[in-house]
Amino acid sequence: MNRIEFMEKLRRLLSDIDESEREEALAFYEHYFDDAGAENEQEVIASLGSPEKVAQTIKEGLNDADRVQGEFTE
């Protein structure tokens, strides 16, 4: 798997979350790849794990944020 494949799969896996959240998350990972450089693409993919794992982490983070907000609102 290369960067393009990874990001395309991640985009599909995040299709069920809010568009602004999805775009923010995708931009974060695009910058992560950019910062690492093309020569380190495979190392980045290995360190991130599968797109499924990344998507799950993002969604869990969103759910945690919703729970925290919910604790302080009535």
Phi and psi restraints in degrees (value plus and minus 20) as a CYANA .aco file:
   2 ASN   PHI    -130.9   -90.9
   2 ASN   PSI    -198.8  -158.8
   3 ARG   PHI     -78.3   -38.3
   3 ARG   PSI     -66.2   -26.2
   4 ILE   PHI     -81.4   -41.4
   4 ILE   PSI     -66.8   -26.8
   5 GLU   PHI     -82.2   -42.2
   5 GLU   PSI     -63.3   -23.3
   6 PHE   PHI     -78.9   -38.9
   6 PHE   PSI     -69.8   -29.8
   7 MET   PHI     -88.3   -48.3
   7 MET   PSI     -56.9   -16.9
   8 GLU   PHI     -84.4   -44.4
   8 GLU   PSI     -62.9   -22.9
   9 LYS   PHI     -86.9   -46.9
   9 LYS   PSI     -61.4   -21.4
  10 LEU   PHI     -81.3   -41.3
  10 LEU   PSI     -62.5   -22.5
  11 ARG   PHI     -78.5   -38.5
  11 ARG   PSI     -65.5   -25.5
  12 ARG   PHI     -82.8   -42.8
  12 ARG   PSI     -61.3   -21.3
  13 LEU   PHI     -88.4   -48.4
  13 LEU   PSI     -43.5    -3.5
  14 LEU   PHI    -118.5   -78.5
  14 LEU   PSI     -10.3    29.7
  15 SER   PHI     -84.5   -44.5
  15 SER   PSI     -36.5     3.5
  16 ASP   PHI    -116.3   -76.3
  16 ASP   PSI     -10.9    29.1
  17 ILE   PHI    -129.5   -89.5
  17 ILE   PSI     147.2   187.2
  18 ASP   PHI     -71.1   -31.1
  18 ASP   PSI     116.9   156.9
  19 GLU   PHI     -77.9   -37.9
  19 GLU   PSI     -62.8   -22.8
  20 SER   PHI     -86.1   -46.1
  20 SER   PSI     -58.8   -18.8
  21 GLU   PHI     -84.3   -44.3
  21 GLU   PSI     -62.2   -22.2
  22 ARG   PHI     -82.4   -42.4
  22 ARG   PSI     -67.7   -27.7
  23 GLU   PHI     -84.6   -44.6
  23 GLU   PSI     -56.7   -16.7
  24 GLU   PHI     -84.6   -44.6
  24 GLU   PSI     -64.6   -24.6
  25 ALA   PHI     -84.7   -44.7
  25 ALA   PSI     -64.5   -24.5
  26 LEU   PHI     -84.1   -44.1
  26 LEU   PSI     -59.8   -19.8
  27 ALA   PHI     -82.7   -42.7
  27 ALA   PSI     -59.9   -19.9
  28 PHE   PHI     -77.4   -37.4
  28 PHE   PSI     -68.4   -28.4
  29 TYR   PHI     -92.5   -52.5
  29 TYR   PSI     -51.5   -11.5
  30 GLU   PHI     -81.9   -41.9
  30 GLU   PSI     -64.2   -24.2
  31 HIS   PHI     -85.5   -45.5
  31 HIS   PSI     -56.3   -16.3
  32 TYR   PHI     -80.0   -40.0
  32 TYR   PSI     -66.7   -26.7
  33 PHE   PHI     -83.6   -43.6
  33 PHE   PSI     -64.0   -24.0
  34 ASP   PHI     -79.1   -39.1
  34 ASP   PSI     -66.4   -26.4
  35 ASP   PHI     -82.5   -42.5
  35 ASP   PSI     -55.6   -15.6
  36 ALA   PHI     -93.6   -53.6
  36 ALA   PSI     -48.8    -8.8
  37 GLY   PHI      70.0   110.0
  37 GLY   PSI     130.3   170.3
  38 ALA   PHI     -78.4   -38.4
  38 ALA   PSI     -52.4   -12.4
  39 GLU   PHI     -89.3   -49.3
  39 GLU   PSI     -35.2     4.8
  40 ASN   PHI    -130.6   -90.6
  40 ASN   PSI      -4.9    35.1
  41 GLU   PHI     -74.5   -34.5
  41 GLU   PSI     -67.4   -27.4
  42 GLN   PHI     -87.3   -47.3
  42 GLN   PSI     -54.6   -14.6
  43 GLU   PHI     -86.6   -46.6
  43 GLU   PSI     -59.1   -19.1
  44 VAL   PHI     -82.8   -42.8
  44 VAL   PSI     -67.1   -27.1
  45 ILE   PHI     -80.8   -40.8
  45 ILE   PSI     -62.3   -22.3
  46 ALA   PHI     -83.7   -43.7
  46 ALA   PSI     -60.1   -20.1
  47 SER   PHI     -93.0   -53.0
  47 SER   PSI     -51.9   -11.9
  48 LEU   PHI     -96.0   -56.0
  48 LEU   PSI     -51.9   -11.9
  49 GLY   PHI      69.5   109.5
  49 GLY   PSI    -179.3  -139.3
  50 SER   PHI     -97.0   -57.0
  50 SER   PSI     136.4   176.4
  51 PRO   PHI     -77.8   -37.8
  51 PRO   PSI     -53.2   -13.2
  52 GLU   PHI     -81.8   -41.8
  52 GLU   PSI     -62.4   -22.4
  53 LYS   PHI     -85.4   -45.4
  53 LYS   PSI     -62.9   -22.9
  54 VAL   PHI     -83.6   -43.6
  54 VAL   PSI     -65.4   -25.4
  55 ALA   PHI     -80.6   -40.6
  55 ALA   PSI     -62.5   -22.5
  56 GLN   PHI     -81.6   -41.6
  56 GLN   PSI     -63.1   -23.1
  57 THR   PHI     -82.1   -42.1
  57 THR   PSI     -63.5   -23.5
  58 ILE   PHI     -82.2   -42.2
  58 ILE   PSI     -67.9   -27.9
  59 LYS   PHI     -84.7   -44.7
  59 LYS   PSI     -59.0   -19.0
  60 GLU   PHI     -83.7   -43.7
  60 GLU   PSI     -58.8   -18.8
  61 GLY   PHI     -82.9   -42.9
  61 GLY   PSI     -59.3   -19.3
  62 LEU   PHI     -86.9   -46.9
  62 LEU   PSI     -61.2   -21.2
  63 ASN   PHI     -84.8   -44.8
  63 ASN   PSI     -59.7   -19.7
  64 ASP   PHI     -83.4   -43.4
  64 ASP   PSI     -61.1   -21.1
  65 ALA   PHI     -84.1   -44.1
  65 ALA   PSI     -59.2   -19.2
  66 ASP   PHI     -84.3   -44.3
  66 ASP   PSI     -60.9   -20.9
  67 ARG   PHI     -85.5   -45.5
  67 ARG   PSI     -63.0   -23.0
  68 VAL   PHI     -83.3   -43.3
  68 VAL   PSI     -65.3   -25.3
  69 GLN   PHI     -81.6   -41.6
  69 GLN   PSI     -62.3   -22.3
  70 GLY   PHI     -82.2   -42.2
  70 GLY   PSI     -48.9    -8.9
  71 GLU   PHI     -87.1   -47.1
  71 GLU   PSI     -46.0    -6.0
  72 PHE   PHI    -127.8   -87.8
  72 PHE   PSI     -15.0    25.0
  73 THR   PHI    -139.8   -99.8
  73 THR   PSI     134.8   174.8
